[in-house]
Amino acid sequence: MKKIRDNSLSNLLIDKKVCVMGLGYVGLTLAVTLADVGFEVLGVEIRDDVLKLLRSGKPHFFEPGLKGRLESVIYSSKLKLSKKIVRSFNADVYIITVGTPIDSSNNVNKKMINNVCREISDFIKDDNLIILRSTVEVGTTKKIKHYFKKRKKHIQISFCPERTIEGKAMIELRSLPQIVGAETLEVALRVSQFFSFITPTVVRVSSNETAELIKLVDNCQRDVHFGLSNEIAEISDKFGVSCHEVIKSGSLGYPRTDLPMPGPVGGPCLEKDSFILKNGLKKYNYFPSIIMSSRETNLQQPKKSVELLKTFSNKYFKSCPEGITLAGLAFKGNPETDDLRGSMFKPILEEIRKKFKNSIITLYDKLVNINNLKNDLKVSNYKFTNSLEESFEDSSLYIICNNHNEFSSMPVTVLTKKMKTPGLLFDYWNNFSNQKIHFPKGIKYIGLGEIGKNLKALY
């Protein structure tokens, strides 16, 4: 009789038990994916409110495809949850996914990573594998390894950056190539085997420092790309031409121009990774000028754009617009998310409050929980709504802040009829700049990089 091979995960893999430290966006999506393919996973999270939600099968943030899989792995006990590491779990692998925020001086806060390392050191066994997934300064993984060496533990360590985007994490975790940084072939092969159970392609690089730099470069290049487009928007305003026309017409059928449309650039990664790279280069007395110039361009965009919007409004409205709506509050809209971390609507709102002091502010987002928004802003003296139609009512100045698909597909001529006249629809994402739309009488539409052109027409 032919022997039947057992190809189940438990018989193919040495590392079966995984402890994921931190169940934020990166940690939870990874923990659920690992549990979903058959690993035994312990998710460690210090926030009681988050643990309570997760134990009931509810994620504490919106991510397509996550809720159903979370419910499944909680029900099957493949994913267990705890506030601290459980000794009886006897983990083979520890994955560190806690955040690395920057402070008001743009220095990296390593407190959470240090706390996690201290906790792991109380449970670590010889030959355990530690995978660092948090975004860090180059050289951090090596420092962590020395930390455990001091405790006379023989461990293997690897840096494997998170590469997914919010809104597609559950798909991309299973499809994107996984970068594996390691100092030895032995560690590289072990980590490569581990990740091969969730993704078909593993890219081994020669050191942890290389993998750390890849993560930072990935995000910095996007920041630079957007920074150039945002600078072109500023330049177009100076010359009084349409930025949309410059970029779209210049790239049509021409293979050597590949620029995104301008827009607010923020989020939990792009707002900080340039600073993380810059800080790691200080000891080499090197300043990444192109990267930091682009970051500064993107940071200054809310202030400069609102200043120009105010100049136009003074001519267009004659007086301060009574109602102003900011729509699309999450840091991005496509793919959709409810994440407010690093959202550029916040500095836009700050500048609006400075320039339009007497206006009534309405805040709209399709997904963002209103209570979470109030807590995040620490104020409640605005109007809040999750209704697109309501957001247009009684608004004189309507500002589209993120690139959610609902804005490009909305019945804009119908909705703008709800606005007061004169009314202005200002769009940071140029959704309708290339369309010959006849807006209702008294309503004007302007995209980012088109204010100068429209201001010119008023003189």
C-alpha positions in Angstrom: 0.0 0.0 0.0 1.3 3.4 -0.9 2.2 5.6 2.1 0.2 8.8 2.3 2.4 11.8 3.1 1.3 14.2 5.8 2.0 17.7 4.5 0.3 19.5 7.4 2.0 22.5 8.8 2.7 20.7 12.1 4.8 18.1 10.4 6.7 20.5 8.0 7.8 23.3 10.3 10.0 23.4 13.4 8.7 26.8 14.5 5.0 26.2 15.2 4.3 28.5 18.1 4.5 32.3 17.4 4.2 35.1 19.9 3.3 38.5 18.2 4.1 41.4 20.4 1.7 44.3 19.8 -1.7 44.0 18.1 -1.8 47.3 16.3 -2.4 47.4 12.6 0.8 45.6 11.7 0.7 43.0 14.5 -3.0 42.1 14.3 -3.1 41.5 10.5 0.0 39.4 10.7 -1.2 37.4 13.8 -4.5 36.6 12.2 -2.8 35.6 8.9 -0.3 33.3 10.7 -3.1 31.7 12.7 -5.2 31.4 9.6 -2.6 29.2 7.9 -2.1 26.9 10.9 0.4 28.4 13.3 -0.4 28.5 17.0 -0.3 32.3 17.8 -0.3 34.2 21.0 -1.1 37.9 20.5 0.2 40.2 23.3 -1.5 43.6 23.6 -1.3 45.9 26.7 -4.5 47.9 25.9 -7.5 46.5 27.8 -10.1 48.1 25.5 -8.4 46.5 22.4 -8.2 43.1 24.0 -11.9 43.2 24.9 -12.8 43.9 21.3 -10.5 41.3 19.9 -11.8 38.6 22.2 -15.3 39.2 20.9 -14.0 38.8 17.3 -14.0 42.5 16.5 -11.0 44.4 15.2 -10.3 47.8 16.6 -9.8 49.3 13.1 -11.3 48.9 9.7 -9.5 46.5 7.3 -11.2 44.6 4.5 -11.3 40.9 5.1 -10.0 41.0 8.7 -13.1 40.7 10.8 -14.2 37.3 9.4 -10.8 35.8 9.7 -10.3 37.1 13.2 -13.6 35.6 14.3 -12.5 32.3 12.7 -9.1 32.0 14.4 -10.5 33.2 17.8 -13.2 30.5 17.6 -10.7 27.8 16.6 -8.3 29.0 19.4 -5.5 29.2 16.8 -5.1 32.8 18.0 -5.0 33.3 21.8 -4.9 36.8 23.4 -3.1 38.0 26.4 -1.9 41.2 28.1 1.5 39.6 28.8 3.5 36.7 27.5 2.2 33.4 28.9 5.1 31.1 29.9 3.1 27.9 29.3 2.7 28.9 25.6 6.3 28.1 25.1 6.9 30.2 21.9 9.4 29.3 19.3 9.3 32.6 17.5 8.8 36.2 18.9 7.7 38.9 16.4 8.0 42.5 17.5 5.5 44.8 15.8 5.1 47.7 18.2 5.1 51.2 16.9 8.1 53.6 16.7 6.5 57.0 16.7 8.5 60.2 16.5 8.3 62.9 19.1 7.8 66.7 18.7 11.5 67.0 17.8 11.2 64.3 15.2 13.3 61.8 17.2 12.4 58.2 17.3 10.7 56.9 20.4 12.1 53.5 21.1 10.4 53.0 24.5 7.9 50.4 23.2 10.6 48.3 21.5 12.8 48.4 24.7 9.8 47.4 26.9 9.0 44.5 24.6 12.6 43.3 24.6 12.7 43.4 28.4 9.5 41.3 28.5 10.7 38.8 26.0 14.0 38.4 27.8 12.2 37.0 30.8 10.8 34.1 28.7 13.3 33.6 25.9 14.9 30.2 25.5 18.1 29.2 23.7 17.6 28.9 19.9 14.4 31.0 19.9 13.9 33.2 16.9 13.2 36.9 17.2 11.8 38.8 14.2 11.8 42.6 14.3 9.1 44.0 12.0 8.7 47.6 13.4 10.2 50.4 11.3 13.5 51.4 12.9 16.8 53.2 12.4 19.4 51.3 10.6 21.4 49.3 13.1 18.6 48.7 15.6 18.4 45.0 15.0 22.1 44.6 15.9 21.6 46.5 19.1 18.7 44.3 20.1 20.8 41.2 19.5 23.5 42.5 21.8 20.7 43.2 24.4 19.9 39.5 24.5 23.5 38.4 24.5 24.0 40.2 27.7 21.4 37.9 29.2 23.5 35.0 28.0 20.8 33.6 25.7 21.7 32.1 22.3 19.0 33.5 20.0 18.6 34.1 16.3 17.4 37.4 15.1 16.1 38.8 11.8 14.7 42.0 10.5 11.7 41.5 8.2 9.9 44.7 7.3 6.2 45.1 7.1 5.4 46.0 3.5 1.6 46.1 3.2 -0.6 49.1 2.7 -3.7 49.7 4.8 -6.8 48.5 3.0 -5.0 45.6 1.3 -3.1 44.0 4.1 -4.9 40.7 4.2 -4.3 40.3 0.5 -0.7 41.6 0.4 0.5 39.6 3.4 -0.2 36.5 1.2 1.2 37.9 -2.0 4.0 40.4 -1.6 7.6 39.3 -1.5 8.9 39.1 2.1 12.3 40.8 2.7 14.4 38.7 5.1 17.5 40.3 6.7 19.9 38.0 8.4 23.6 37.8 9.4 24.0 34.1 8.6 22.7 31.6 6.1 21.3 29.5 8.9 19.1 32.3 10.2 18.1 33.3 6.7 17.0 29.8 5.8 15.0 29.4 9.0 13.2 32.7 8.6 12.6 32.1 4.8 11.0 28.8 5.6 8.8 30.4 8.2 7.5 33.1 5.9 7.1 30.7 2.9 4.0 29.4 4.6 2.2 32.7 4.0 3.8 34.2 0.9 5.1 32.6 -2.2 8.2 34.8 -2.6 11.0 35.4 -0.1 13.9 37.8 -0.8 16.9 37.2 1.3 19.3 40.1 1.7 22.9 39.9 3.2 22.3 41.7 6.5 19.7 43.1 8.8 21.0 46.6 8.0 20.1 46.1 4.4 16.6 45.0 5.2 16.2 48.0 7.6 17.3 50.4 4.9 15.0 48.8 2.3 12.0 49.5 4.5 13.0 53.2 4.9 13.9 53.7 1.2 10.5 52.2 0.1 8.6 54.9 2.0 11.1 57.7 1.4 10.9 57.3 -2.4 7.2 57.6 -2.3 7.5 60.7 -0.2 9.9 62.2 -2.7 7.6 61.2 -5.6 4.7 63.0 -4.0 6.8 65.9 -3.0 7.8 66.6 -6.6 4.1 66.6 -7.6 3.2 68.9 -4.8 6.0 71.3 -5.8 4.7 71.3 -9.3 1.3 72.3 -7.9 2.9 75.3 -6.2 4.7 76.2 -9.4 1.5 75.9 -11.5 -0.2 78.3 -9.1 2.6 80.8 -9.5 2.3 80.8 -13.3 -1.5 80.7 -13.2 -1.9 77.4 -15.0 -3.6 74.1 -14.1 -1.3 71.6 -12.4 -3.7 68.8 -13.5 -3.3 69.8 -17.1 0.5 70.0 -16.8 0.9 66.5 -15.3 -1.9 64.7 -17.2 -1.2 66.2 -20.6 2.6 65.9 -20.2 2.4 62.2 -19.4 -0.3 61.2 -22.0 1.3 58.7 -24.3 4.8 59.8 -23.1 6.7 57.0 -21.4 9.3 59.1 -19.5 6.9 61.2 -17.4 5.4 59.2 -14.5 4.1 61.6 -11.8 1.2 61.1 -9.5 -1.3 63.9 -9.0 -0.5 66.1 -6.1 -2.3 65.8 -2.8 -1.8 65.7 1.0 0.9 63.2 2.1 0.7 61.8 5.6 -0.1 58.6 7.4 1.7 56.5 10.0 4.7 55.7 7.8 5.4 58.5 5.3 5.1 61.2 7.9 8.0 59.7 10.0 10.2 57.4 8.0 12.2 60.2 6.4 13.0 61.4 9.9 13.9 58.0 11.1 16.4 57.6 8.2 17.8 61.2 8.8 18.3 60.5 12.5 20.2 57.3 11.8 22.6 59.1 9.5 23.6 61.8 12.0 26.5 59.7 13.3 27.9 59.7 9.8 27.5 63.5 9.5 25.3 63.0 6.4 22.1 64.8 5.6 19.7 63.3 3.1 18.9 66.6 1.4 16.6 65.4 -1.4 14.5 63.2 0.9 14.2 65.9 3.6 13.4 68.7 1.1 10.5 66.5 -0.2 9.3 65.9 3.4 9.4 69.6 4.1 7.4 70.3 0.9 4.7 67.8 1.9 4.7 69.2 5.5 4.2 72.8 4.3 1.5 72.0 1.8 -1.5 72.5 4.2 -0.2 76.0 5.3 0.6 77.2 1.8 -2.5 75.8 0.1 -4.9 77.3 2.8 -3.1 80.6 2.6 -3.7 80.7 -1.2 -7.3 79.5 -0.7 -7.8 82.3 1.8 -6.5 84.8 -0.8 -8.9 83.5 -3.4 -11.8 83.4 -0.9 -11.4 87.0 0.0 -12.0 87.9 -3.6 -14.7 85.2 -4.3 -16.8 85.4 -1.1 -16.2 89.1 -0.2 -16.7 87.9 3.4 -15.8 84.9 5.5 -17.7 81.8 4.3 -20.3 80.8 7.0 -19.9 77.1 6.8 -16.8 75.1 5.9 -16.7 71.3 5.4 -13.6 69.1 5.6 -14.4 65.8 3.9 -12.3 62.6 3.9 -10.5 62.6 7.3 -8.6 59.3 7.3 -5.0 59.6 6.2 -6.0 58.1 2.9 -9.1 57.0 1.1 -7.9 54.5 -1.5 -7.6 51.8 -0.3 -10.1 52.9 2.2 -9.3 53.0 5.9 -10.5 54.7 9.1 -7.0 55.4 10.3 -6.4 58.9 11.6 -2.7 58.5 12.4 -0.7 61.2 10.5 -3.8 62.4 8.6 -3.2 65.7 6.8 -6.7 66.8 7.5 -5.4 67.8 11.0 -2.9 70.5 9.8 -5.4 71.5 7.1 -8.1 72.0 9.9 -5.5 73.9 12.0 -4.8 76.3 9.1 -8.5 76.7 8.3 -9.2 77.6 11.9 -6.5 80.3 11.7 -7.6 81.8 8.4 -11.4 81.4 8.7 -11.9 82.2 12.4 -15.7 82.9 12.2 -16.7 79.9 10.1 -18.7 76.9 11.4 -16.7 73.7 10.7 -18.3 70.4 9.7 -16.1 67.2 9.6 -17.2 64.3 7.4 -15.8 60.8 6.8 -17.6 57.7 5.6 -15.7 55.3 7.9 -14.2 57.2 10.8 -16.1 56.6 14.1 -17.3 60.0 15.3 -16.5 59.2 19.0 -13.0 58.2 18.0 -12.7 61.4 16.0 -13.8 63.6 18.9 -11.3 61.8 21.2 -8.5 62.2 18.7 -9.1 65.9 18.2 -9.9 66.4 22.0 -12.7 68.8 21.0 -16.4 68.6 20.3 -17.2 72.1 19.0 -17.5 71.0 15.4 -20.3 69.4 13.5 -19.6 65.7 12.8 -21.3 63.5 10.3 -20.9 60.1 8.5 -23.5 61.2 5.8 -22.1 62.5 2.5 -25.4 64.3 1.8 -25.5 66.0 5.2 -21.9 67.2 4.8 -22.9 69.4 1.8 -25.8 71.0 3.6 -25.3 74.7 4.4 -21.6 74.6 3.4 -20.1 77.5 1.6 -16.6 76.1 1.3 -16.4 72.3 0.8 -12.8 70.8 1.0 -12.1 67.3 -0.2 -9.0 66.2 1.9 -8.4 62.5 0.9 -8.6 60.3 -2.2 -11.6 58.1 -1.3 -13.3 56.7 -4.4 -16.7 58.0 -3.2 -15.6 61.5 -4.0 -14.7 60.8 -7.6 -18.0 58.8 -8.1 -20.4 61.0 -6.2 -23.2 62.9 -8.0 -21.4 66.2 -7.6 -23.8 68.4 -9.4 -26.7 67.1 -7.3 -24.8 67.4 -4.0 -23.4 70.9 -4.6 -27.0 72.1 -5.0 -27.2 71.7 -1.2 -24.4 74.2 -0.7 -24.9 77.9 0.0 -24.1 80.3 -2.7 -21.7 81.6 -3.5 -20.1 78.3 -2.9 -16.7 76.8 -3.5 -15.7 73.1 -3.9 -11.9 72.8 -3.3 -10.5 69.5 -4.2 -7.0 68.4 -3.0 -7.2 65.4 -5.4 -8.5 67.0 -8.7 -11.3 64.5 -9.1 -13.2 66.7 -11.6 -10.5 68.8 -13.1 -10.5 67.0 -16.4 -14.3 67.0 -16.7 -16.5 69.5 -18.3 -19.1 69.7 -15.5 -21.7 72.4 -15.4 -22.0 73.1 -11.7 -25.1 74.8 -10.2 -25.2 78.5 -10.5 -23.1 80.2 -7.9 -20.9 77.1 -7.2 -17.3 77.0 -8.3 -14.9 74.0 -8.5 -11.1 74.3 -8.1 -8.5 71.5 -7.8 -5.2 71.6 -6.0 -2.7 73.5 -8.3 -5.5 75.5 -9.9 -6.1 78.3 -7.4 -3.5 80.6 -9.1 -5.2 80.1 -12.5 -8.7 81.0 -11.0 -7.3 83.9 -8.9 -5.8 85.3 -12.1 -9.2 85.2 -13.7 -10.7 87.3 -10.9 -8.4 90.3 -11.6 
